[in-house]
Amino acid sequence: MARDPQWEPLVIEPLEILGIESLADGAASLRVKFKTQPLNQGRVANELRRRLMTTFVGRGIRPFAR
């Protein structure tokens, strides 16, 4: 996202994936750290989740349904 012209101005430091926080019932929680321009954390986090899901689905990793 830091190289994407649309998002580069909002991301102050590169995303840092700290690792898997938990594994339970077929779901994994990742811990990710990033620094954004003020008041843009939610927008950046939502875009990150959207990109992750798009990548997972594109690689045949299906979302966990409850």
C-alpha positions as CSV (number, residue, x, y, z in Angstrom):
1,M,0.0,0.0,0.0
2,A,2.9,2.3,0.6
3,R,3.7,2.1,-3.1
4,D,0.2,2.7,-4.3
5,P,-0.2,6.4,-5.3
6,Q,-3.7,6.5,-3.8
7,W,-2.6,5.2,-0.3
8,E,1.1,6.4,-0.2
9,P,0.2,9.8,1.2
10,L,-1.7,8.2,4.1
11,V,0.8,5.6,5.2
12,I,3.7,7.2,7.1
13,E,5.7,4.0,7.8
14,P,5.6,0.6,6.1
15,L,3.2,-2.0,7.4
16,E,4.8,-4.4,9.9
17,I,3.3,-7.9,10.2
18,L,4.1,-8.9,13.8
19,G,2.8,-12.4,13.4
20,I,-0.1,-14.7,14.1
21,E,-1.9,-13.6,17.3
22,S,-4.2,-16.6,17.7
23,L,-5.4,-19.7,15.9
24,A,-8.9,-21.0,16.9
25,D,-11.8,-22.8,15.2
26,G,-10.2,-22.6,11.7
27,A,-9.5,-18.8,12.0
28,A,-6.3,-16.9,12.4
29,S,-5.8,-13.5,13.8
30,L,-2.8,-11.5,12.5
31,R,-1.2,-8.7,14.4
32,V,-0.2,-5.8,12.1
33,K,1.2,-2.5,13.0
34,F,1.2,0.6,10.8
35,K,1.4,4.4,11.2
36,T,-0.9,6.7,9.2
37,Q,-1.8,10.3,8.8
38,P,-4.1,11.4,11.6
39,L,-7.7,10.3,11.4
40,N,-7.0,7.8,8.6
41,Q,-6.3,4.6,10.6
42,G,-9.8,3.2,9.9
43,R,-9.6,3.9,6.1
44,V,-6.1,2.2,5.9
45,A,-7.2,-0.7,8.1
46,N,-10.3,-1.3,6.0
47,E,-8.3,-1.2,2.8
48,L,-5.7,-3.6,4.2
49,R,-8.4,-6.1,5.2
50,R,-10.0,-5.8,1.7
51,R,-6.6,-6.5,0.0
52,L,-5.9,-9.4,2.3
53,M,-9.3,-11.0,1.6
54,T,-8.9,-10.4,-2.1
55,T,-5.5,-12.1,-2.0
56,F,-6.8,-15.0,0.1
57,V,-9.8,-15.7,-2.2
58,G,-7.5,-15.4,-5.3
59,R,-5.3,-18.1,-3.8
60,G,-8.1,-20.4,-2.9
61,I,-8.2,-19.6,0.8
62,R,-11.8,-19.4,1.7
63,P,-13.1,-17.1,4.5
64,F,-14.3,-18.9,7.7
65,A,-18.1,-19.0,7.9
66,R,-19.7,-19.4,11.3
